[in-house]
Amino acid sequence: MISVTVHYRNILRQRAGMDHENLELPNGVDVSIAVRRLAGRHGPGLAEMLLSPAGEVSHHLVIFVNRQRVLPGQHSVSLAGGDEIVLFPTISGG
């Protein structure tokens, strides 16, 4: 098992009900598995912001792992113990 720290930003913080948390995961998991685990842990309010209706990582989610942006479609980045994940909702404006 590995432990990673997840930080929630903006409205994700409200939906999760916390700033950050530690997440225990099996060895060898990737970012998409971690996001799915978080969605299942915190219920539909957060899940709808993390996952698409098809259950994939939402394209409206911005993810950083150890200060490196994880680009859309590249959610197979493996995680290691001690990693930090930061989650932001996409910001739109006009």
Biopython code that builds the backbone (N, CA, C, O; Angstrom):
import numpy as np
from Bio.PDB.StructureBuilder import StructureBuilder

atoms = [
    (1, "MET", "N", (0.846, -1.195, 0.000)),
    (1, "MET", "CA", (0.000, 0.000, 0.000)),
    (1, "MET", "C", (0.883, 1.248, 0.000)),
    (1, "MET", "O", (1.991, 1.260, 0.537)),
    (2, "ILE", "N", (0.342, 2.296, -0.627)),
    (2, "ILE", "CA", (1.014, 3.589, -0.612)),
    (2, "ILE", "C", (0.050, 4.613, -0.022)),
    (2, "ILE", "O", (-1.163, 4.402, 0.012)),
    (3, "SER", "N", (0.608, 5.714, 0.437)),
    (3, "SER", "CA", (-0.194, 6.820, 0.940)),
    (3, "SER", "C", (0.155, 8.064, 0.141)),
    (3, "SER", "O", (1.327, 8.416, 0.004)),
    (4, "VAL", "N", (-0.878, 8.735, -0.393)),
    (4, "VAL", "CA", (-0.687, 9.994, -1.103)),
    (4, "VAL", "C", (-1.527, 11.053, -0.405)),
    (4, "VAL", "O", (-2.489, 10.731, 0.293)),
    (5, "THR", "N", (-1.167, 12.305, -0.591)),
    (5, "THR", "CA", (-1.939, 13.410, -0.037)),
    (5, "THR", "C", (-2.682, 14.089, -1.170)),
    (5, "THR", "O", (-2.094, 14.430, -2.197)),
    (6, "VAL", "N", (-3.976, 14.283, -0.978)),
    (6, "VAL", "CA", (-4.815, 14.931, -1.982)),
    (6, "VAL", "C", (-5.239, 16.288, -1.438)),
    (6, "VAL", "O", (-5.741, 16.393, -0.319)),
    (7, "HIS", "N", (-5.030, 17.332, -2.249)),
    (7, "HIS", "CA", (-5.434, 18.690, -1.893)),
    (7, "HIS", "C", (-6.578, 19.111, -2.813)),
    (7, "HIS", "O", (-6.500, 18.939, -4.029)),
    (8, "TYR", "N", (-7.626, 19.657, -2.231)),
    (8, "TYR", "CA", (-8.785, 20.119, -2.986)),
    (8, "TYR", "C", (-8.753, 21.637, -3.062)),
    (8, "TYR", "O", (-8.470, 22.304, -2.067)),
    (9, "ARG", "N", (-9.040, 22.185, -4.231)),
    (9, "ARG", "CA", (-9.052, 23.631, -4.417)),
    (9, "ARG", "C", (-10.436, 24.092, -4.876)),
    (9, "ARG", "O", (-11.193, 23.340, -5.490)),
    (10, "ASN", "N", (-10.736, 25.340, -4.561)),
    (10, "ASN", "CA", (-11.965, 26.016, -4.958)),
    (10, "ASN", "C", (-13.193, 25.225, -4.522)),
    (10, "ASN", "O", (-13.248, 24.771, -3.379)),
    (11, "ILE", "N", (-14.167, 25.049, -5.390)),
    (11, "ILE", "CA", (-15.423, 24.391, -5.013)),
    (11, "ILE", "C", (-15.226, 22.919, -4.659)),
    (11, "ILE", "O", (-16.039, 22.338, -3.940)),
    (12, "LEU", "N", (-14.160, 22.319, -5.155)),
    (12, "LEU", "CA", (-13.904, 20.923, -4.791)),
    (12, "LEU", "C", (-13.698, 20.785, -3.287)),
    (12, "LEU", "O", (-14.079, 19.775, -2.695)),
    (13, "ARG", "N", (-13.103, 21.785, -2.677)),
    (13, "ARG", "CA", (-12.901, 21.796, -1.225)),
    (13, "ARG", "C", (-14.245, 21.734, -0.506)),
    (13, "ARG", "O", (-14.403, 20.998, 0.469)),
    (14, "GLN", "N", (-15.202, 22.505, -0.989)),
    (14, "GLN", "CA", (-16.535, 22.502, -0.377)),
    (14, "GLN", "C", (-17.223, 21.158, -0.580)),
    (14, "GLN", "O", (-17.836, 20.624, 0.344)),
    (15, "ARG", "N", (-17.122, 20.616, -1.780)),
    (15, "ARG", "CA", (-17.798, 19.353, -2.085)),
    (15, "ARG", "C", (-17.201, 18.187, -1.290)),
    (15, "ARG", "O", (-17.919, 17.275, -0.879)),
    (16, "ALA", "N", (-15.875, 18.226, -1.079)),
    (16, "ALA", "CA", (-15.215, 17.169, -0.311)),
    (16, "ALA", "C", (-15.405, 17.371, 1.191)),
    (16, "ALA", "O", (-15.324, 16.421, 1.970)),
    (17, "GLY", "N", (-15.660, 18.626, 1.589)),
    (17, "GLY", "CA", (-15.821, 18.933, 3.009)),
    (17, "GLY", "C", (-14.493, 19.019, 3.742)),
    (17, "GLY", "O", (-14.444, 18.914, 4.967)),
    (18, "MET", "N", (-13.409, 19.212, 2.983)),
    (18, "MET", "CA", (-12.076, 19.305, 3.595)),
    (18, "MET", "C", (-11.092, 19.934, 2.614)),
    (18, "MET", "O", (-11.321, 19.972, 1.406)),
    (19, "ASP", "N", (-10.004, 20.418, 3.168)),
    (19, "ASP", "CA", (-8.885, 20.998, 2.404)),
    (19, "ASP", "C", (-8.056, 19.924, 1.715)),
    (19, "ASP", "O", (-7.709, 20.023, 0.538)),
    (20, "HIS", "N", (-7.758, 18.904, 2.492)),
    (20, "HIS", "CA", (-6.873, 17.837, 2.012)),
    (20, "HIS", "C", (-7.133, 16.564, 2.823)),
    (20, "HIS", "O", (-7.779, 16.583, 3.870)),
    (21, "GLU", "N", (-6.612, 15.480, 2.301)),
    (21, "GLU", "CA", (-6.718, 14.211, 3.011)),
    (21, "GLU", "C", (-5.629, 13.265, 2.532)),
    (21, "GLU", "O", (-5.068, 13.434, 1.449)),
    (22, "ASN", "N", (-5.345, 12.283, 3.346)),
    (22, "ASN", "CA", (-4.439, 11.208, 2.948)),
    (22, "ASN", "C", (-5.282, 10.089, 2.369)),
    (22, "ASN", "O", (-6.364, 9.780, 2.868)),
    (23, "LEU", "N", (-4.771, 9.491, 1.312)),
    (23, "LEU", "CA", (-5.485, 8.423, 0.632)),
    (23, "LEU", "C", (-4.569, 7.218, 0.531)),
    (23, "LEU", "O", (-3.468, 7.302, -0.014)),
    (24, "GLU", "N", (-5.031, 6.102, 1.057)),
    (24, "GLU", "CA", (-4.282, 4.841, 0.981)),
    (24, "GLU", "C", (-4.706, 4.110, -0.291)),
    (24, "GLU", "O", (-5.896, 3.936, -0.553)),
    (25, "LEU", "N", (-3.726, 3.691, -1.067)),
    (25, "LEU", "CA", (-3.986, 3.032, -2.338)),
    (25, "LEU", "C", (-3.075, 1.824, -2.497)),
    (25, "LEU", "O", (-2.001, 1.775, -1.898)),
    (26, "PRO", "N", (-3.492, 0.852, -3.297)),
    (26, "PRO", "CA", (-2.601, -0.282, -3.584)),
    (26, "PRO", "C", (-1.398, 0.175, -4.403)),
    (26, "PRO", "O", (-1.484, 1.161, -5.135)),
    (27, "ASN", "N", (-0.298, -0.522, -4.288)),
    (27, "ASN", "CA", (0.886, -0.227, -5.105)),
    (27, "ASN", "C", (0.525, -0.313, -6.581)),
    (27, "ASN", "O", (-0.291, -1.142, -6.984)),
    (28, "GLY", "N", (1.138, 0.546, -7.380)),
    (28, "GLY", "CA", (0.985, 0.476, -8.827)),
    (28, "GLY", "C", (-0.243, 1.151, -9.395)),
    (28, "GLY", "O", (-0.498, 1.030, -10.594)),
    (29, "VAL", "N", (-1.016, 1.858, -8.587)),
    (29, "VAL", "CA", (-2.209, 2.522, -9.121)),
    (29, "VAL", "C", (-1.830, 3.793, -9.871)),
    (29, "VAL", "O", (-0.741, 4.339, -9.697)),
    (30, "ASP", "N", (-2.754, 4.245, -10.705)),
    (30, "ASP", "CA", (-2.516, 5.476, -11.448)),
    (30, "ASP", "C", (-3.494, 6.563, -10.999)),
    (30, "ASP", "O", (-4.342, 6.341, -10.135)),
    (31, "VAL", "N", (-3.356, 7.726, -11.600)),
    (31, "VAL", "CA", (-4.157, 8.886, -11.229)),
    (31, "VAL", "C", (-5.648, 8.613, -11.410)),
    (31, "VAL", "O", (-6.453, 9.005, -10.566)),
    (32, "SER", "N", (-6.021, 7.954, -12.487)),
    (32, "SER", "CA", (-7.450, 7.716, -12.728)),
    (32, "SER", "C", (-8.067, 6.855, -11.628)),
    (32, "SER", "O", (-9.207, 7.090, -11.229)),
    (33, "ILE", "N", (-7.349, 5.891, -11.148)),
    (33, "ILE", "CA", (-7.866, 5.043, -10.059)),
    (33, "ILE", "C", (-8.020, 5.859, -8.778)),
    (33, "ILE", "O", (-9.004, 5.703, -8.055)),
    (34, "ALA", "N", (-7.055, 6.723, -8.499)),
    (34, "ALA", "CA", (-7.139, 7.572, -7.306)),
    (34, "ALA", "C", (-8.357, 8.488, -7.383)),
    (34, "ALA", "O", (-9.071, 8.654, -6.394)),
    (35, "VAL", "N", (-8.597, 9.085, -8.552)),
    (35, "VAL", "CA", (-9.739, 9.987, -8.714)),
    (35, "VAL", "C", (-11.050, 9.213, -8.540)),
    (35, "VAL", "O", (-11.977, 9.708, -7.899)),
    (36, "ARG", "N", (-11.132, 8.029, -9.091)),
    (36, "ARG", "CA", (-12.341, 7.210, -8.925)),
    (36, "ARG", "C", (-12.563, 6.840, -7.452)),
    (36, "ARG", "O", (-13.694, 6.835, -6.968)),
    (37, "ARG", "N", (-11.491, 6.537, -6.767)),
    (37, "ARG", "CA", (-11.593, 6.201, -5.343)),
    (37, "ARG", "C", (-12.124, 7.402, -4.560)),
    (37, "ARG", "O", (-12.974, 7.246, -3.684)),
    (38, "LEU", "N", (-11.627, 8.597, -4.874)),
    (38, "LEU", "CA", (-12.104, 9.807, -4.197)),
    (38, "LEU", "C", (-13.568, 10.064, -4.494)),
    (38, "LEU", "O", (-14.325, 10.446, -3.602)),
    (39, "ALA", "N", (-13.974, 9.860, -5.729)),
    (39, "ALA", "CA", (-15.375, 10.064, -6.109)),
    (39, "ALA", "C", (-16.280, 9.123, -5.322)),
    (39, "ALA", "O", (-17.353, 9.525, -4.872)),
    (40, "GLY", "N", (-15.860, 7.892, -5.156)),
    (40, "GLY", "CA", (-16.645, 6.933, -4.398)),
    (40, "GLY", "C", (-16.680, 7.229, -2.914)),
    (40, "GLY", "O", (-17.657, 6.919, -2.232)),
    (41, "ARG", "N", (-15.630, 7.820, -2.426)),
    (41, "ARG", "CA", (-15.506, 8.097, -0.997)),
    (41, "ARG", "C", (-16.388, 9.261, -0.551)),
    (41, "ARG", "O", (-16.913, 9.244, 0.562)),
    (42, "HIS", "N", (-16.556, 10.266, -1.400)),
    (42, "HIS", "CA", (-17.217, 11.505, -0.981)),
    (42, "HIS", "C", (-18.615, 11.702, -1.550)),
    (42, "HIS", "O", (-19.232, 12.737, -1.297)),
    (43, "GLY", "N", (-19.118, 10.767, -2.289)),
    (43, "GLY", "CA", (-20.498, 10.833, -2.756)),
    (43, "GLY", "C", (-20.707, 11.639, -4.023)),
    (43, "GLY", "O", (-19.759, 12.148, -4.620)),
    (44, "PRO", "N", (-21.978, 11.747, -4.424)),
    (44, "PRO", "CA", (-22.309, 12.319, -5.731)),
    (44, "PRO", "C", (-21.950, 13.790, -5.903)),
    (44, "PRO", "O", (-21.669, 14.214, -7.024)),
    (45, "GLY", "N", (-21.949, 14.578, -4.839)),
    (45, "GLY", "CA", (-21.617, 16.001, -4.960)),
    (45, "GLY", "C", (-20.219, 16.222, -5.491)),
    (45, "GLY", "O", (-20.001, 17.111, -6.314)),
    (46, "LEU", "N", (-19.277, 15.434, -5.036)),
    (46, "LEU", "CA", (-17.906, 15.541, -5.527)),
    (46, "LEU", "C", (-17.721, 14.683, -6.778)),
    (46, "LEU", "O", (-17.025, 15.083, -7.711)),
    (47, "ALA", "N", (-18.336, 13.521, -6.794)),
    (47, "ALA", "CA", (-18.170, 12.604, -7.926)),
    (47, "ALA", "C", (-18.544, 13.259, -9.246)),
    (47, "ALA", "O", (-17.870, 13.042, -10.253)),
    (48, "GLU", "N", (-19.613, 14.059, -9.260)),
    (48, "GLU", "CA", (-20.037, 14.690, -10.504)),
    (48, "GLU", "C", (-19.028, 15.707, -11.018)),
    (48, "GLU", "O", (-19.046, 16.058, -12.197)),
    (49, "MET", "N", (-18.154, 16.179, -10.146)),
    (49, "MET", "CA", (-17.117, 17.122, -10.573)),
    (49, "MET", "C", (-15.828, 16.403, -10.955)),
    (49, "MET", "O", (-15.016, 16.948, -11.704)),
    (50, "LEU", "N", (-15.633, 15.199, -10.455)),
    (50, "LEU", "CA", (-14.405, 14.461, -10.735)),
    (50, "LEU", "C", (-14.525, 13.536, -11.939)),
    (50, "LEU", "O", (-13.545, 13.300, -12.645)),
    (51, "LEU", "N", (-15.729, 13.013, -12.172)),
    (51, "LEU", "CA", (-15.914, 12.002, -13.209)),
    (51, "LEU", "C", (-16.944, 12.436, -14.241)),
    (51, "LEU", "O", (-17.884, 13.167, -13.930)),
    (52, "SER", "N", (-16.755, 11.978, -15.463)),
    (52, "SER", "CA", (-17.743, 12.183, -16.518)),
    (52, "SER", "C", (-18.916, 11.226, -16.273)),
    (52, "SER", "O", (-18.803, 10.313, -15.455)),
    (53, "PRO", "N", (-20.033, 11.423, -16.969)),
    (53, "PRO", "CA", (-21.142, 10.477, -16.833)),
    (53, "PRO", "C", (-20.745, 9.036, -17.178)),
    (53, "PRO", "O", (-21.364, 8.088, -16.693)),
    (54, "ALA", "N", (-19.718, 8.873, -18.013)),
    (54, "ALA", "CA", (-19.245, 7.537, -18.383)),
    (54, "ALA", "C", (-18.297, 6.939, -17.348)),
    (54, "ALA", "O", (-17.846, 5.804, -17.503)),
    (55, "GLY", "N", (-17.992, 7.698, -16.289)),
    (55, "GLY", "CA", (-17.118, 7.191, -15.240)),
    (55, "GLY", "C", (-15.637, 7.434, -15.471)),
    (55, "GLY", "O", (-14.801, 6.912, -14.734)),
    (56, "GLU", "N", (-15.301, 8.220, -16.488)),
    (56, "GLU", "CA", (-13.907, 8.577, -16.761)),
    (56, "GLU", "C", (-13.558, 9.865, -16.014)),
    (56, "GLU", "O", (-14.448, 10.596, -15.581)),
    (57, "VAL", "N", (-12.264, 10.139, -15.866)),
    (57, "VAL", "CA", (-11.847, 11.392, -15.240)),
    (57, "VAL", "C", (-12.388, 12.546, -16.088)),
    (57, "VAL", "O", (-12.200, 12.573, -17.304)),
    (58, "SER", "N", (-13.051, 13.482, -15.444)),
    (58, "SER", "CA", (-13.686, 14.596, -16.142)),
    (58, "SER", "C", (-12.655, 15.479, -16.840)),
    (58, "SER", "O", (-11.571, 15.729, -16.313)),
    (59, "HIS", "N", (-13.015, 15.950, -18.042)),
    (59, "HIS", "CA", (-12.130, 16.893, -18.735)),
    (59, "HIS", "C", (-12.250, 18.288, -18.121)),
    (59, "HIS", "O", (-11.542, 19.207, -18.534)),
    (60, "HIS", "N", (-13.137, 18.454, -17.141)),
    (60, "HIS", "CA", (-13.275, 19.720, -16.415)),
    (60, "HIS", "C", (-12.452, 19.724, -15.127)),
    (60, "HIS", "O", (-12.602, 20.615, -14.291)),
    (61, "LEU", "N", (-11.597, 18.741, -14.975)),
    (61, "LEU", "CA", (-10.770, 18.619, -13.777)),
    (61, "LEU", "C", (-9.307, 18.855, -14.148)),
    (61, "LEU", "O", (-8.791, 18.256, -15.092)),
    (62, "VAL", "N", (-8.651, 19.729, -13.400)),
    (62, "VAL", "CA", (-7.222, 19.982, -13.589)),
    (62, "VAL", "C", (-6.489, 19.254, -12.461)),
    (62, "VAL", "O", (-6.819, 19.419, -11.286)),
    (63, "ILE", "N", (-5.497, 18.453, -12.832)),
    (63, "ILE", "CA", (-4.791, 17.609, -11.868)),
    (63, "ILE", "C", (-3.294, 17.896, -11.932)),
    (63, "ILE", "O", (-2.704, 17.972, -13.010)),
    (64, "PHE", "N", (-2.699, 18.054, -10.762)),
    (64, "PHE", "CA", (-1.249, 18.148, -10.636)),
    (64, "PHE", "C", (-0.792, 17.013, -9.729)),
    (64, "PHE", "O", (-1.420, 16.741, -8.705)),
    (65, "VAL", "N", (0.290, 16.357, -10.099)),
    (65, "VAL", "CA", (0.934, 15.368, -9.241)),
    (65, "VAL", "C", (2.352, 15.867, -9.017)),
    (65, "VAL", "O", (3.125, 16.006, -9.964)),
    (66, "ASN", "N", (2.690, 16.134, -7.764)),
    (66, "ASN", "CA", (4.011, 16.656, -7.409)),
    (66, "ASN", "C", (4.368, 17.885, -8.241)),
    (66, "ASN", "O", (5.478, 18.008, -8.758)),
    (67, "ARG", "N", (3.390, 18.798, -8.356)),
    (67, "ARG", "CA", (3.548, 20.082, -9.047)),
    (67, "ARG", "C", (3.698, 19.976, -10.559)),
    (67, "ARG", "O", (4.031, 20.961, -11.218)),
    (68, "GLN", "N", (3.460, 18.813, -11.107)),
    (68, "GLN", "CA", (3.502, 18.609, -12.555)),
    (68, "GLN", "C", (2.083, 18.381, -13.057)),
    (68, "GLN", "O", (1.364, 17.528, -12.538)),
    (69, "ARG", "N", (1.684, 19.145, -14.068)),
    (69, "ARG", "CA", (0.333, 19.008, -14.612)),
    (69, "ARG", "C", (0.170, 17.656, -15.291)),
    (69, "ARG", "O", (1.023, 17.227, -16.069)),
    (70, "VAL", "N", (-0.919, 17.005, -14.987)),
    (70, "VAL", "CA", (-1.291, 15.766, -15.671)),
    (70, "VAL", "C", (-2.259, 16.174, -16.775)),
    (70, "VAL", "O", (-3.376, 16.612, -16.500)),
    (71, "LEU", "N", (-1.834, 16.031, -18.000)),
    (71, "LEU", "CA", (-2.633, 16.486, -19.129)),
    (71, "LEU", "C", (-3.840, 15.572, -19.349)),
    (71, "LEU", "O", (-3.786, 14.378, -19.051)),
    (72, "PRO", "N", (-4.925, 16.141, -19.873)),
    (72, "PRO", "CA", (-6.092, 15.308, -20.176)),
    (72, "PRO", "C", (-5.691, 14.131, -21.060)),
    (72, "PRO", "O", (-4.904, 14.273, -21.996)),
    (73, "GLY", "N", (-6.246, 12.981, -20.744)),
    (73, "GLY", "CA", (-5.923, 11.782, -21.507)),
    (73, "GLY", "C", (-4.661, 11.076, -21.047)),
    (73, "GLY", "O", (-4.332, 10.007, -21.561)),
    (74, "GLN", "N", (-3.946, 11.657, -20.083)),
    (74, "GLN", "CA", (-2.714, 11.052, -19.582)),
    (74, "GLN", "C", (-2.854, 10.669, -18.115)),
    (74, "GLN", "O", (-1.912, 10.809, -17.335)),
    (75, "HIS", "N", (-4.016, 10.193, -17.751)),
    (75, "HIS", "CA", (-4.300, 9.866, -16.358)),
    (75, "HIS", "C", (-3.743, 8.517, -15.924)),
    (75, "HIS", "O", (-4.020, 8.048, -14.820)),
    (76, "SER", "N", (-2.959, 7.898, -16.795)),
    (76, "SER", "CA", (-2.350, 6.616, -16.436)),
    (76, "SER", "C", (-1.005, 6.807, -15.737)),
    (76, "SER", "O", (-0.248, 5.850, -15.575)),
    (77, "VAL", "N", (-0.705, 8.040, -15.322)),
    (77, "VAL", "CA", (0.524, 8.333, -14.583)),
    (77, "VAL", "C", (0.493, 7.549, -13.272)),
    (77, "VAL", "O", (-0.451, 7.677, -12.492)),
    (78, "SER", "N", (1.518, 6.742, -13.033)),
    (78, "SER", "CA", (1.584, 5.933, -11.808)),
    (78, "SER", "C", (1.871, 6.801, -10.597)),
    (78, "SER", "O", (2.597, 7.791, -10.682)),
    (79, "LEU", "N", (1.297, 6.420, -9.478)),
    (79, "LEU", "CA", (1.521, 7.126, -8.223)),
    (79, "LEU", "C", (2.454, 6.317, -7.333)),
    (79, "LEU", "O", (2.521, 5.091, -7.418)),
    (80, "ALA", "N", (3.173, 7.039, -6.476)),
    (80, "ALA", "CA", (4.086, 6.416, -5.522)),
    (80, "ALA", "C", (3.798, 6.990, -4.141)),
    (80, "ALA", "O", (3.217, 8.068, -4.015)),
    (81, "GLY", "N", (4.203, 6.273, -3.121)),
    (81, "GLY", "CA", (4.030, 6.741, -1.756)),
    (81, "GLY", "C", (4.637, 8.118, -1.563)),
    (81, "GLY", "O", (5.749, 8.382, -2.018)),
    (82, "GLY", "N", (3.905, 8.997, -0.886)),
    (82, "GLY", "CA", (4.374, 10.347, -0.618)),
    (82, "GLY", "C", (4.009, 11.360, -1.687)),
    (82, "GLY", "O", (4.258, 12.553, -1.510)),
    (83, "ASP", "N", (3.425, 10.916, -2.795)),
    (83, "ASP", "CA", (3.027, 11.859, -3.844)),
    (83, "ASP", "C", (1.964, 12.808, -3.334)),
    (83, "ASP", "O", (1.193, 12.476, -2.434)),
    (84, "GLU", "N", (1.935, 14.000, -3.924)),
    (84, "GLU", "CA", (0.899, 14.982, -3.631)),
    (84, "GLU", "C", (0.090, 15.226, -4.893)),
    (84, "GLU", "O", (0.634, 15.509, -5.960)),
    (85, "ILE", "N", (-1.205, 15.111, -4.746)),
    (85, "ILE", "CA", (-2.136, 15.350, -5.846)),
    (85, "ILE", "C", (-2.925, 16.616, -5.508)),
    (85, "ILE", "O", (-3.445, 16.750, -4.400)),
    (86, "VAL", "N", (-3.012, 17.535, -6.457)),
    (86, "VAL", "CA", (-3.815, 18.732, -6.272)),
    (86, "VAL", "C", (-4.889, 18.727, -7.352)),
    (86, "VAL", "O", (-4.591, 18.556, -8.535)),
    (87, "LEU", "N", (-6.141, 18.917, -6.937)),
    (87, "LEU", "CA", (-7.274, 18.892, -7.837)),
    (87, "LEU", "C", (-7.930, 20.269, -7.895)),
    (87, "LEU", "O", (-8.249, 20.858, -6.862)),
    (88, "PHE", "N", (-8.129, 20.780, -9.121)),
    (88, "PHE", "CA", (-8.797, 22.056, -9.356)),
    (88, "PHE", "C", (-9.936, 21.839, -10.346)),
    (88, "PHE", "O", (-9.805, 21.032, -11.266)),
    (89, "PRO", "N", (-11.045, 22.542, -10.173)),
    (89, "PRO", "CA", (-12.029, 22.527, -11.249)),
    (89, "PRO", "C", (-11.526, 23.473, -12.351)),
    (89, "PRO", "O", (-10.825, 24.445, -12.069)),
    (90, "THR", "N", (-11.887, 23.179, -13.598)),
    (90, "THR", "CA", (-11.542, 24.085, -14.680)),
    (90, "THR", "C", (-12.270, 25.398, -14.450)),
    (90, "THR", "O", (-13.452, 25.411, -14.107)),
    (91, "ILE", "N", (-11.572, 26.483, -14.635)),
    (91, "ILE", "CA", (-12.164, 27.803, -14.463)),
    (91, "ILE", "C", (-12.535, 28.335, -15.837)),
    (91, "ILE", "O", (-11.709, 28.362, -16.749)),
    (92, "SER", "N", (-13.771, 28.753, -15.974)),
    (92, "SER", "CA", (-14.180, 29.324, -17.249)),
    (92, "SER", "C", (-14.662, 30.740, -17.008)),
    (92, "SER", "O", (-15.053, 31.100, -15.897)),
    (93, "GLY", "N", (-14.631, 31.503, -18.020)),
    (93, "GLY", "CA", (-15.068, 32.881, -17.893)),
    (93, "GLY", "C", (-15.368, 33.442, -19.268)),
    (93, "GLY", "O", (-15.272, 32.753, -20.284)),
    (94, "GLY", "N", (-15.726, 34.683, -19.268)),
    (94, "GLY", "CA", (-16.086, 35.264, -20.562)),
    (94, "GLY", "C", (-15.730, 36.700, -20.624)),
    (94, "GLY", "O", (-15.962, 37.351, -21.643)),
]
sb = StructureBuilder()
sb.init_structure("model")
sb.init_model(0)
sb.init_chain("A")
sb.init_seg("    ")
for serial, (resi, resn, name, xyz) in enumerate(atoms, 1):
    if name == "N":
        sb.init_residue(resn, " ", resi, " ")
    sb.init_atom(name, np.array(xyz, "f"), 0.0, 1.0, " ", f" {name:<3s}", serial, name[0])
structure = sb.get_structure()
